Amino acid sequence: MVAKAADGKIVIWPAYLDATKPKSRGRKISRAKAVKSPRLSEIVEAARKLGLNPVVEEEKAFPSSWWEFSGRVLVDKKGSKTELLQRIAELIKEAREKKARAKQKK
């Protein structure tokens, strides 16, 4: 089953970016580029930084794990989906590293 979004938008499920999931469970990018347990808020923040106008749908469940309401984010389609996922994951990693450095300074 393919998730459909409004015209000009693509769907990003947290599972697409999750390094803890195998590709058979929904991960779309390589494990090396993925992030561990991405949160919707992190995906939204990264999408905002990329100018993708994110729209959050918290009540949605990833089709292959329909019992878990992980939510999803709709973003503007600017480039290939894989490219966007990799850029979002990269920004999430950067934000996490920045947060970790800030904690160390305290």
Phi, psi and omega in degrees: 000132182256130177287133180249143179236175177298160179305136178079004180242153172235156181265134174237113175267145176306327180301330180299331186252000191275113181293342181278350181257143174284164179301328180292343179256011171121348181295134184253345181241166183298152181299325180296327181267345182282169178240153181281124175046065180293143178260154179305317182300324178291319179296316180298313181298316179296318179296322177298316180299330179272359179071036185261007178047065183291144175235122183269136173235089187290333186277002183272150179240136177300129187308320182281348173228063187300341181277346179256115180273081183280340184081172178210165180233131174262132180227158176297141179275103177232086183106185181285154181299315181299318178299314179297317180298318180295319180292321178295314179299320179298316179293324177296316178300315180299317180296320179294319179295319179297318178295319180295319178295322179295323178293322181294327181289336182287000000 
